[in-house]
Amino acid sequence: MGKKYHLFEVFGIELEYMLIDTSSFKIAPIVDTLLTAKNGTLTSDIDNGTVAWSNELVAHVVEIKTNGPTANLETLSEDFHNNILEINSLLKPLSTKLLPTACHPLMNPLRDTQLWKHSYSEVYELYNRIFDCKGHGWSNVQSTHINLPFYDDKEFEKLHAAIRIILPLLPGLCASSPILEGRVTDFKDTRLEYYKNNQKEIPEMTGLVIPERVFSKVDYYATIFEPINKAIKKYDTNNILDHHFLNSRGAIARFDRNAIEIRLVDIQECPKADIAICVLIIEVLKKLVNGELAPLKNQKKWLKQDLFQILNATIKDAENYNIYNTDYLELFNMNAGTSVKNLWKHLYELVKDNLSDNYQNAIEIILEHGTLSTRILTALEEDSSEKNIRIIYNQLADCLESNTLFIPKK
């Protein structure tokens, strides 16, 4: 285990992108070629200064992430953007480019999926044997992960309590997956709709997505890790899977590095939007952790079932869902019937002075024009033909290249 950090002292951010063929718009399973082009020989991890690159479960997804913990979120959007420009320049001779958003809108995963075949592939193969990773919840997902440190059990208790409270609201800020296989799905966050169920063979792994009410390392092992280890035993006969890796809740405790990783954030159209969202979430969590919004005991009492009920609704309707759970809204001093959008507007007003002008601008676009899912659907204007979908998503790829937010033309 490396150095331990205190609450909000450092951060780790991970962004996942898919590679697509520029002419056919199909996924391009050539991340190994990309990493080889950068490194000279094939490697699964590349150190590129403040940002690192690595492979994922499937051969068409690349992850770029902070190269170790960082205290500086201010310039992170530009750091990520510079790496995106470099990746796209390496991909250009291969007639390939990066595409943002949490799901490829036209991919047929049963036909198109190719798993990563190199280092760590024995783990991916075992996953594939258990779960069949050719479904959307596995092979057609790109997300943003936020890693937040805790120093000891006392800090873990506060951080875990606060994160559990905010998880149900996340799709209302960052849903970006409204289309699968050329069809509007009726879920603003289709990635999470699949995420809920894609490990149904071993339900202990995902649970109810919202983590259980556990606030110490000992309780976490007993309540979450031990049932996972027991359930996986008959499949993992060679003991190659780690419970930290197997835990698939919407936020997972990583006691191997004293951090909690938030996994419910859909990736956006550009790093400016991604990091602005991360900073807003972090600033709201600070308010919760410091007891400025609600006392710790009120945060800890929430059952996963009650939080999941709100999450389930925001997966479907994102920012447009109206919350009627008065106890939940009381945590934020809001009235019954408040929409998720208005709740985020309220939270943003509380913390916006802690966001740079650049990130304020990004959040204000999201709060005015809606989640990226909403903006994509607005741009489609009810024409979900493959041709129109490609036009809109190519515009999103341009947003990634220019690090600008997508605003549909009226």
C-alpha positions in Angstrom: 0.0 0.0 0.0 1.3 3.5 -0.9 1.1 6.7 1.1 -2.2 7.3 2.9 -4.0 10.6 2.4 -6.6 12.5 4.3 -10.1 13.4 3.0 -10.0 15.5 -0.2 -6.2 15.9 0.0 -5.7 14.3 -3.4 -7.9 12.8 -6.2 -7.8 10.2 -8.9 -9.9 10.6 -12.1 -10.2 8.0 -14.8 -11.9 8.6 -18.2 -12.8 5.8 -20.7 -13.2 6.4 -24.5 -14.1 4.1 -27.4 -12.2 3.9 -30.6 -14.2 4.1 -33.8 -13.5 3.7 -37.5 -13.9 7.2 -39.0 -15.5 6.0 -42.2 -17.7 3.1 -41.1 -18.4 4.5 -37.6 -18.0 1.0 -36.2 -15.9 0.3 -33.1 -12.2 -0.2 -33.8 -10.7 -2.9 -31.5 -7.2 -1.7 -32.0 -6.2 -0.3 -28.6 -3.2 -2.6 -28.7 -2.1 -0.9 -31.9 -2.5 2.5 -30.3 -0.5 1.6 -27.2 2.2 0.1 -29.5 2.3 3.2 -31.6 2.9 5.4 -28.5 5.3 3.1 -26.7 7.2 1.3 -29.6 6.3 -2.1 -28.2 3.0 -3.4 -26.8 2.3 -2.5 -23.2 -0.9 -2.3 -21.2 0.1 0.9 -19.3 1.8 4.1 -20.6 3.2 6.8 -18.3 2.6 10.1 -20.2 3.6 12.7 -17.5 0.6 13.8 -15.4 -1.7 11.4 -17.3 -1.4 7.6 -17.8 -3.0 5.4 -20.6 -4.2 1.8 -20.3 -6.3 -0.9 -21.8 -9.7 -2.1 -20.6 -11.7 -5.3 -20.7 -12.6 -4.8 -24.4 -10.2 -4.1 -27.3 -11.9 -0.9 -28.4 -11.8 1.0 -25.1 -8.8 3.0 -23.8 -8.6 4.6 -20.4 -6.7 7.8 -19.6 -6.3 8.7 -15.9 -4.4 10.8 -13.5 -0.9 9.3 -13.2 -1.2 8.6 -9.4 -3.0 10.8 -6.9 -3.1 14.6 -7.8 -4.1 17.6 -5.7 -4.6 19.8 -8.8 -7.9 19.6 -10.5 -7.6 23.1 -12.0 -5.6 22.1 -15.0 -6.7 18.5 -15.3 -9.2 19.2 -18.1 -6.4 20.6 -20.2 -4.0 17.7 -19.3 -6.6 15.2 -20.4 -7.4 17.2 -23.5 -3.8 17.3 -24.6 -3.6 13.5 -24.2 -6.8 13.1 -26.3 -5.3 15.3 -29.1 -2.2 13.1 -29.0 -4.2 9.8 -29.1 -6.3 11.2 -32.0 -3.1 12.1 -33.9 -1.8 8.6 -33.4 -5.1 7.1 -34.6 -5.5 9.4 -37.6 -3.2 7.3 -39.9 -5.3 4.3 -38.9 -8.6 6.0 -40.0 -9.7 5.8 -36.3 -10.7 8.4 -33.7 -11.9 8.6 -30.1 -15.7 8.8 -29.5 -17.1 10.2 -26.2 -20.3 9.3 -24.3 -21.1 6.2 -22.2 -22.4 3.9 -25.0 -21.8 3.5 -28.7 -25.2 4.3 -30.2 -25.1 1.7 -33.0 -22.8 -1.1 -31.7 -24.1 -4.6 -31.8 -22.1 -6.1 -28.9 -22.9 -9.8 -29.7 -21.4 -9.3 -33.2 -18.7 -6.6 -32.6 -17.1 -7.3 -29.2 -13.5 -8.3 -29.0 -11.9 -8.8 -25.6 -8.4 -7.6 -24.7 -6.1 -10.5 -25.6 -2.9 -9.5 -23.9 -1.7 -8.9 -20.3 -4.3 -9.7 -17.6 -6.4 -11.5 -20.2 -6.8 -14.6 -18.0 -8.9 -12.4 -15.7 -11.0 -11.1 -18.5 -11.5 -14.6 -20.0 -12.7 -15.8 -16.6 -15.2 -12.9 -16.4 -16.3 -13.7 -19.9 -16.9 -17.4 -19.0 -19.0 -16.4 -15.9 -20.9 -13.5 -17.3 -20.6 -13.5 -21.1 -19.1 -10.1 -21.5 -20.5 -9.5 -25.0 -23.6 -7.7 -23.6 -24.0 -3.9 -23.5 -23.4 -3.7 -19.8 -19.9 -5.1 -20.3 -18.6 -4.3 -23.8 -20.4 -1.1 -24.6 -19.8 1.1 -21.6 -17.5 4.1 -20.9 -17.5 5.9 -17.6 -15.7 8.4 -15.4 -14.4 7.1 -12.1 -13.7 9.4 -9.2 -11.2 8.1 -6.5 -11.3 9.9 -3.1 -9.0 9.0 -0.2 -9.7 8.3 3.4 -7.0 8.0 6.1 -8.7 5.8 8.7 -12.0 4.3 9.8 -13.3 7.7 11.1 -12.7 9.3 7.7 -14.1 6.3 5.8 -17.3 6.5 7.8 -17.9 10.1 6.9 -16.9 9.7 3.2 -18.9 6.5 2.7 -22.0 8.0 4.3 -21.8 11.1 2.1 -21.2 9.2 -1.1 -24.1 6.9 -0.5 -26.4 9.9 -0.2 -25.3 11.5 -3.4 -25.2 8.4 -5.7 -28.9 8.5 -6.6 -28.5 12.0 -8.0 -25.6 11.4 -10.3 -27.5 10.3 -13.5 -29.4 13.7 -13.2 -26.1 15.5 -13.8 -24.2 13.2 -16.1 -26.4 10.7 -18.0 -25.0 10.4 -21.5 -26.4 7.1 -22.9 -29.9 7.5 -24.4 -29.4 5.3 -27.5 -28.5 1.7 -28.0 -28.4 -0.2 -31.3 -29.9 2.7 -33.1 -32.9 3.0 -30.8 -33.9 5.6 -28.2 -34.1 3.4 -25.1 -36.4 5.4 -22.8 -33.6 5.5 -20.3 -31.5 8.6 -20.1 -28.8 6.5 -18.5 -28.9 3.2 -20.4 -25.4 2.3 -19.3 -26.6 2.2 -15.6 -29.8 0.3 -16.6 -27.5 -2.5 -17.8 -25.0 -2.0 -15.0 -27.8 -2.9 -12.5 -28.3 -6.3 -14.0 -25.2 -7.4 -15.8 -23.9 -9.5 -13.0 -27.1 -11.2 -12.1 -25.4 -14.6 -12.1 -23.6 -13.5 -8.9 -25.8 -10.9 -7.3 -23.4 -10.4 -4.4 -21.1 -8.5 -6.7 -23.3 -5.5 -7.5 -25.8 -5.8 -4.7 -28.4 -3.0 -5.1 -25.8 -0.7 -6.7 -26.1 1.6 -3.6 -23.6 0.1 -1.0 -24.8 -1.3 2.2 -24.8 0.7 5.5 -21.2 -0.2 6.5 -18.9 2.4 8.0 -15.8 0.6 9.0 -13.2 -1.7 7.4 -14.2 -4.7 9.5 -17.9 -4.3 8.7 -17.2 -3.8 5.0 -15.2 -7.1 4.8 -17.9 -9.0 6.7 -20.9 -7.5 4.8 -19.6 -7.0 1.3 -16.3 -8.8 0.6 -16.9 -12.1 2.4 -20.2 -12.9 0.5 -18.5 -11.9 -2.8 -15.5 -14.2 -2.1 -17.8 -17.1 -1.1 -20.0 -16.7 -4.1 -17.1 -16.5 -6.6 -15.3 -19.6 -5.2 -16.9 -22.2 -7.4 -16.0 -20.2 -10.6 -12.6 -18.9 -9.6 -10.9 -22.3 -9.0 -7.4 -20.8 -9.6 -7.9 -17.9 -7.1 -7.0 -15.2 -9.7 -9.8 -12.7 -8.8 -9.5 -10.1 -6.1 -12.5 -8.9 -4.1 -11.6 -5.3 -4.7 -11.8 -6.0 -8.4 -15.0 -8.0 -8.1 -17.0 -5.5 -6.0 -19.2 -3.7 -8.5 -21.4 -1.4 -6.5 -21.8 2.2 -7.6 -19.1 3.2 -5.1 -16.5 0.7 -4.0 -14.1 0.8 -1.1 -10.5 0.2 -2.1 -8.8 -0.7 1.2 -5.7 -1.7 -0.8 -5.2 2.0 -1.5 -7.4 3.7 1.1 -9.8 5.2 -1.3 -13.5 5.0 -2.4 -14.1 4.9 -6.1 -17.3 6.3 -7.5 -18.5 4.5 -10.6 -21.9 5.9 -11.6 -20.7 8.8 -13.7 -21.3 8.5 -17.4 -18.5 10.0 -19.5 -19.3 13.3 -21.2 -18.5 14.9 -24.6 -15.2 16.5 -23.4 -12.8 16.6 -20.4 -14.0 20.1 -19.5 -17.5 18.7 -18.8 -16.1 15.6 -17.1 -13.8 17.4 -14.7 -16.4 20.2 -14.0 -18.8 17.4 -13.0 -16.2 15.7 -10.8 -15.3 19.0 -9.1 -19.0 19.7 -8.4 -19.5 16.3 -6.9 -16.4 16.6 -4.8 -17.5 20.1 -3.5 -21.0 18.8 -2.6 -19.4 15.8 -0.8 -17.2 18.2 1.2 -20.4 19.9 2.4 -21.9 16.5 3.4 -18.7 15.3 5.1 -18.4 18.5 7.1 -22.0 18.2 8.3 -23.0 21.4 6.7 -26.0 19.9 4.9 -27.1 17.2 7.3 -25.6 15.6 10.5 -23.6 12.4 10.0 -26.2 10.3 11.9 -28.9 11.4 9.4 -26.7 10.5 6.5 -25.8 7.1 7.9 -29.4 5.9 8.6 -30.3 5.6 4.9 -31.1 2.1 3.7 -29.8 1.0 0.4 -33.3 0.1 -0.8 -34.6 3.7 -0.2 -31.7 5.3 -2.0 -31.9 2.8 -4.8 -35.5 3.7 -5.4 -34.4 7.3 -6.2 -31.4 6.1 -8.3 -33.6 3.8 -10.3 -35.9 6.7 -11.2 -33.0 9.0 -12.2 -31.5 6.2 -14.4 -34.7 6.5 -16.4 -35.6 10.2 -16.3 -32.3 11.8 -15.2 -32.7 15.5 -14.3 -36.4 15.5 -15.0 -37.3 13.1 -12.2 -39.3 14.8 -9.4 -38.4 13.6 -5.9 -41.2 13.1 -3.4 -39.2 11.4 -0.7 -39.4 14.3 1.9 -36.9 12.7 4.3 -34.3 12.6 1.5 -35.0 16.2 0.3 -34.7 17.3 4.0 -31.0 16.4 3.8 -30.7 19.3 1.3 -33.3 21.6 2.8 -35.6 21.2 -0.3 -39.3 20.7 -0.6 -41.3 17.6 -1.9 -41.6 17.5 -5.6 -38.2 19.1 -6.3 -36.8 17.9 -9.6 -33.3 16.5 -9.7 -32.3 19.3 -12.0 -33.5 21.9 -9.4 -31.8 20.0 -6.6 -28.5 20.2 -8.6 -29.1 23.9 -9.2 -29.5 24.4 -5.5 -26.3 22.4 -4.7 -24.4 24.2 -7.4 -25.3 27.6 -5.9 -24.0 26.4 -2.5 -20.5 25.5 -3.9 -20.0 27.4 -7.1 -17.5 29.9 -5.6 -15.2 26.9 -5.2 -15.3 26.1 -9.0 -13.1 27.9 -11.5 -14.8 30.1 -14.1 -14.1 27.4 -16.7 -15.9 24.7 -14.7 -18.7 27.0 -13.7 -19.4 27.7 -17.4 -19.6 23.9 -18.1 -22.0 23.2 -15.2 -24.2 26.1 -16.1 -24.5 24.7 -19.7 -25.5 21.4 -18.2 -28.0 22.9 -15.8 -29.5 25.1 -18.5 -29.6 22.7 -21.5 -29.9 19.4 -19.6 -27.8 16.3 -19.3 -25.8 15.2 -22.3 -28.5 12.5 -22.9 -31.2 15.2 -23.0 -29.0 17.4 -25.4 -28.4 14.4 -27.7 -32.2 13.7 -27.9 -32.9 17.4 -28.5 -30.4 17.4 -31.3 -31.9 14.3 -32.9 -35.4 16.0 -33.1 -37.1 12.6 -33.2 -35.1 11.5 -36.2 -33.3 8.4 -34.9 -32.2 7.2 -38.3 -28.6 5.8 -38.4 -27.6 8.7 -40.6 -28.8 11.3 -38.1 -27.3 9.5 -35.2 -23.9 9.4 -36.9 -24.2 13.1 -37.6 -24.9 14.0 -34.0 -22.2 11.6 -32.6 -19.6 12.9 -35.0 -20.4 16.4 -33.6 -19.7 15.0 -30.2 -16.4 13.6 -31.4 -15.6 17.2 -32.6 -16.5 18.5 -29.1 -13.9 16.0 -27.7 -11.3 17.2 -30.1 -12.0 20.9 -29.2 -12.8 20.4 -25.5 -16.1 22.2 -25.8 -19.5 21.3 -24.5 -22.3 20.2 -26.9 -25.2 22.6 -27.2 -27.9 21.5 -29.7 -28.7 24.0 -32.4 -32.2 25.4 -32.1 
